[in-house]
Amino acid sequence: MSTYVSITLCIFGTVHLSAVIHSATVKQDTGVVSASVGDNVTLRCFYDSQVAMHFSWYRQTLGGRPELMSTIYKYDQPSKVFHWLEKNPRFSVHREQGMNHLHIADIHLSDSATYFCGSSHSNMLEFGEGVFLSVEESRLQEIIQGPASETIQPGGSVTFNCTVNTGTCDRKRSVYWFRHGSRHGIIHTHGDQCTRVSTPGVPSQGCVYHLQRTNLSASDGGTYYCAVASCGEILFGNGSKLLITDNEDQKLRILVWLSIIRAGILFFFLAVCLLMYINKRK
């Protein structure tokens, strides 16, 4: 196997160019595929040759040599795994008639490379044009803001939360709170202090920022947003809606609804009586 690989590496450049110009039997994703650290990506490869016997994947890092990742014989069992894939279980190959896809799970920065899909028959090796996988660091992964809505009576208080899952970016950040429609713009700014929390399914720790509003009045109603600026990005929460209602308003609404219901019942009985009267006249 080592001899075969070394020969492949030596002739890789010329064979690849020949395949691009003279053969269209291997078609794969081309151009640039962008992904973030932790993503899952599938690089597709199709072939329409009936005589191809071996199917392979190579990758070539910038400035490096092509590396054989997987090769499989046409009549091998689907469960057979190339030894490189056994050592790198994040990579797997899905092969069916006419296709040989490469799946990469939990992408790392080191996975940035050009990936080539190849097939061979009669000592002839053919490659696709290659696809470059560009892996970027995930920065501010997401913002979780809560509660989604709150109904508070005048004079009461409320606390809004803004949880920032930082991904691989853990630099100093600025957190701002503002209310939609407010003429005052930013109503609160946090320093770099926060409450550290662990979020299920997220490898890095998150930061929770709180905004507390007390002695609320009707003018404090609206939708509150948190905005986080860090690592060259600004992300916004989904908003928290605050509704201010007092007991008098609630009583008035109840009386209105009772009046509507009572009028409906009265109309119903009047209609029934009218129908009975009409039937008796007939």
C-alpha positions as CSV (number, residue, x, y, z in Angstrom):
1,M,0.0,0.0,0.0
2,S,2.8,2.5,0.8
3,T,4.3,2.0,-2.7
4,Y,0.9,2.6,-4.3
5,V,0.4,5.8,-2.2
6,S,3.9,7.2,-3.0
7,I,3.3,6.6,-6.7
8,T,-0.1,8.3,-6.5
9,L,1.5,11.3,-4.8
10,C,4.1,11.7,-7.4
11,I,1.7,11.6,-10.3
12,F,-1.1,13.3,-8.5
13,G,-0.6,16.7,-10.1
14,T,-0.5,15.5,-13.7
15,V,-3.2,13.0,-13.3
16,H,-5.5,15.6,-11.7
17,L,-5.0,18.0,-14.5
18,S,-5.6,15.3,-17.1
19,A,-8.8,14.3,-15.4
20,V,-10.1,17.8,-15.3
21,I,-9.4,18.4,-19.0
22,H,-10.2,15.0,-20.5
23,S,-12.6,13.3,-18.2
24,A,-16.0,14.1,-16.7
25,T,-16.6,10.7,-15.1
26,V,-16.0,12.1,-11.6
27,K,-18.1,15.0,-10.5
28,Q,-17.8,16.5,-7.0
29,D,-18.6,19.6,-5.1
30,T,-16.3,22.4,-6.3
31,G,-15.2,25.9,-5.3
32,V,-15.2,26.8,-1.6
33,V,-17.3,25.3,1.2
34,S,-17.4,27.4,4.3
35,A,-18.0,25.9,7.8
36,S,-17.5,26.8,11.4
37,V,-15.7,24.8,14.1
38,G,-18.1,22.1,15.4
39,D,-20.2,21.9,12.2
40,N,-20.9,18.8,10.2
41,V,-20.3,18.8,6.5
42,T,-20.8,16.4,3.6
43,L,-18.7,16.7,0.5
44,R,-20.5,15.0,-2.4
45,C,-18.9,13.0,-5.2
46,F,-20.7,11.3,-8.2
47,Y,-19.3,9.1,-10.9
48,D,-21.0,7.7,-14.0
49,S,-18.3,5.2,-15.1
50,Q,-19.4,1.6,-15.2
51,V,-15.8,0.3,-15.4
52,A,-14.4,2.1,-12.3
53,M,-13.2,-0.4,-9.7
54,H,-11.6,1.7,-6.9
55,F,-13.0,4.9,-5.3
56,S,-11.0,7.2,-3.1
57,W,-10.7,10.5,-1.3
58,Y,-7.6,12.6,-0.9
59,R,-7.0,15.8,0.9
60,Q,-4.2,18.4,0.5
61,T,-3.5,21.1,3.0
62,L,-2.1,24.4,1.9
63,G,1.6,23.8,1.1
64,G,1.3,20.1,1.9
65,R,1.2,16.8,-0.1
66,P,-1.9,14.9,-1.0
67,E,-3.0,12.5,1.7
68,L,-4.9,9.3,1.0
69,M,-7.9,9.3,3.3
70,S,-10.0,6.4,1.9
71,T,-10.0,3.9,-0.9
72,I,-12.4,1.1,-1.4
73,Y,-12.8,-1.7,-4.0
74,K,-16.1,-1.8,-5.9
75,Y,-17.1,-5.2,-4.6
76,D,-15.9,-4.7,-1.0
77,Q,-18.5,-4.9,1.8
78,P,-20.1,-1.6,2.7
79,S,-19.0,-2.1,6.3
80,K,-15.3,-2.3,5.3
81,V,-13.5,0.8,6.6
82,F,-10.1,2.1,5.4
83,H,-7.5,2.2,8.2
84,W,-7.1,6.1,7.9
85,L,-10.9,6.4,8.7
86,E,-10.5,4.1,11.6
87,K,-7.9,6.4,13.1
88,N,-10.0,9.4,12.4
89,P,-13.6,8.5,13.2
90,R,-14.9,12.0,12.6
91,F,-14.6,11.2,8.9
92,S,-16.8,8.6,7.2
93,V,-17.6,7.6,3.6
94,H,-21.1,7.0,2.3
95,R,-21.0,4.9,-0.9
96,E,-23.8,3.7,-3.1
97,Q,-24.1,3.1,-6.8
98,G,-22.9,6.2,-8.6
99,M,-21.8,8.1,-5.5
100,N,-19.1,8.3,-2.9
101,H,-19.7,11.0,-0.4
102,L,-17.3,12.1,2.4
103,H,-18.9,13.2,5.7
104,I,-16.9,15.2,8.3
105,A,-18.4,15.6,11.8
106,D,-17.4,18.1,14.5
107,I,-15.1,20.0,12.1
108,H,-11.8,21.2,13.4
109,L,-9.7,24.1,12.2
110,S,-7.1,21.6,11.0
111,D,-9.7,20.2,8.5
112,S,-9.2,23.2,6.2
113,A,-7.9,21.7,3.0
114,T,-8.7,20.8,-0.6
115,Y,-10.5,17.5,-0.9
116,F,-10.4,15.4,-4.1
117,C,-12.6,12.5,-5.0
118,G,-11.1,9.9,-7.4
119,S,-11.9,6.7,-9.2
120,S,-9.6,4.3,-11.0
121,H,-9.8,1.5,-13.6
122,S,-7.3,-0.1,-15.9
123,N,-4.4,1.6,-14.1
124,M,-6.0,5.0,-15.0
125,L,-6.6,7.4,-12.0
126,E,-9.2,10.2,-12.5
127,F,-10.1,13.0,-10.1
128,G,-12.7,15.6,-9.7
129,E,-11.8,19.3,-9.7
130,G,-11.5,19.4,-5.9
131,V,-13.3,21.4,-3.3
132,F,-11.7,23.7,-0.7
133,L,-13.1,23.4,2.8
134,S,-12.7,26.7,4.6
135,V,-13.1,26.3,8.4
136,E,-13.6,29.4,10.6
137,E,-13.6,29.7,14.3
138,S,-17.1,30.0,15.7
139,R,-17.3,33.1,17.7
140,L,-20.5,34.3,19.4
141,Q,-22.6,31.2,18.8
142,E,-25.9,32.5,20.0
143,I,-27.8,34.7,22.4
144,I,-30.6,33.3,24.5
145,Q,-32.9,36.0,26.0
146,G,-35.6,35.6,28.4
147,P,-38.3,35.6,29.5
148,A,-40.1,36.0,26.2
149,S,-42.9,38.1,27.8
150,E,-43.9,39.3,31.2
151,T,-47.1,41.0,32.5
152,I,-46.5,43.2,35.5
153,Q,-48.6,45.5,37.6
154,P,-47.6,49.1,38.1
155,G,-45.0,49.5,40.9
156,G,-43.7,46.0,40.4
157,S,-40.3,44.8,39.1
158,V,-38.9,42.4,36.5
159,T,-35.6,40.9,35.6
160,F,-34.5,40.1,32.0
161,N,-31.7,37.7,31.3
162,C,-29.3,37.6,28.4
163,T,-27.2,34.4,28.0
164,V,-24.2,34.5,25.7
165,N,-22.7,31.2,24.5
166,T,-19.3,32.4,23.5
167,G,-18.0,29.6,21.3
168,T,-14.3,29.9,20.8
169,C,-14.3,33.6,21.3
170,D,-13.8,34.5,25.0
171,R,-12.5,38.1,24.6
172,K,-13.8,41.2,26.3
173,R,-17.3,42.0,25.2
174,S,-19.8,44.8,25.6
175,V,-23.4,44.2,26.4
176,Y,-26.2,46.8,25.8
177,W,-29.9,46.9,26.6
178,F,-32.4,49.0,24.8
179,R,-36.1,49.2,24.5
180,H,-37.8,49.3,21.1
181,G,-39.3,52.7,20.4
182,S,-37.6,54.4,23.3
183,R,-36.1,57.8,22.6
184,H,-33.4,57.3,25.2
185,G,-31.5,54.7,23.0
186,I,-29.3,52.5,25.2
187,I,-30.9,52.2,28.7
188,H,-28.1,50.1,30.3
189,T,-24.6,49.0,29.6
190,H,-22.8,46.0,31.3
191,G,-19.1,45.9,32.2
192,D,-17.1,42.7,31.6
193,Q,-18.6,40.9,34.7
194,C,-21.2,38.2,34.2
195,T,-22.5,35.1,35.8
196,R,-20.8,32.0,34.4
197,V,-23.1,29.1,33.5
198,S,-22.8,25.8,31.7
199,T,-25.3,25.1,28.9
200,P,-26.1,21.5,27.9
201,G,-24.7,20.6,24.5
202,V,-22.4,23.6,24.4
203,P,-18.7,22.8,25.1
204,S,-17.8,26.3,26.3
205,Q,-19.2,28.2,29.3
206,G,-21.8,30.9,28.8
207,C,-22.2,34.3,30.4
208,V,-25.5,35.5,31.8
209,Y,-26.2,39.3,32.0
210,H,-29.2,40.6,33.9
211,L,-31.3,43.8,33.5
212,Q,-33.6,44.6,36.5
213,R,-36.3,47.2,36.3
214,T,-38.1,48.3,39.4
215,N,-41.1,50.5,40.3
216,L,-42.6,50.0,36.8
217,S,-45.1,52.3,35.2
218,A,-47.1,52.2,32.0
219,S,-44.3,54.1,30.2
220,D,-41.9,51.2,30.8
221,G,-43.9,48.8,28.7
222,G,-42.4,47.6,25.4
223,T,-40.0,45.1,24.0
224,Y,-36.5,45.0,25.5
225,Y,-33.4,43.7,23.6
226,C,-29.9,42.8,24.6
227,A,-27.1,43.4,22.1
228,V,-23.6,41.8,22.5
229,A,-20.5,43.2,20.7
230,S,-17.4,41.1,20.7
231,C,-14.8,39.6,18.3
232,G,-15.9,41.9,15.5
233,E,-19.6,40.8,15.7
234,I,-22.8,42.2,17.1
235,L,-25.6,39.8,17.9
236,F,-29.1,40.6,19.2
237,G,-31.5,38.7,21.4
238,N,-35.0,37.8,20.3
239,G,-36.5,40.4,22.6
240,S,-38.5,40.3,25.8
241,K,-42.0,41.9,25.8
242,L,-43.1,43.7,28.9
243,L,-46.8,44.5,29.4
244,I,-47.8,46.8,32.3
245,T,-51.4,46.4,33.5
246,D,-53.1,47.4,36.8
247,N,-56.1,45.8,38.6
248,E,-58.5,48.5,37.4
249,D,-57.7,47.7,33.8
250,Q,-58.2,44.0,34.4
251,K,-61.5,44.7,36.1
252,L,-62.6,46.9,33.2
253,R,-61.7,44.2,30.7
254,I,-63.6,41.6,32.7
255,L,-66.7,43.8,32.9
256,V,-66.5,44.4,29.1
257,W,-66.3,40.7,28.4
258,L,-69.2,39.9,30.8
259,S,-71.3,42.5,29.1
260,I,-70.5,41.0,25.7
261,I,-71.3,37.5,26.9
262,R,-74.6,38.6,28.6
263,A,-75.7,40.4,25.4
264,G,-74.9,37.3,23.4
265,I,-77.0,35.1,25.7
266,L,-79.9,37.6,25.6
267,F,-79.7,37.7,21.8
268,F,-79.8,33.9,21.7
269,F,-82.9,33.6,23.9
270,L,-84.6,36.3,21.9
271,A,-83.9,34.4,18.6
272,V,-85.2,31.2,20.1
273,C,-88.4,32.9,21.3
274,L,-88.9,34.5,17.9
275,L,-88.6,31.1,16.2
276,M,-91.1,29.5,18.6
277,Y,-93.6,32.4,18.0
278,I,-93.3,32.1,14.2
279,N,-93.8,28.3,14.4
280,K,-97.0,28.7,16.5
281,R,-98.4,31.2,14.0
282,K,-98.1,28.7,11.2
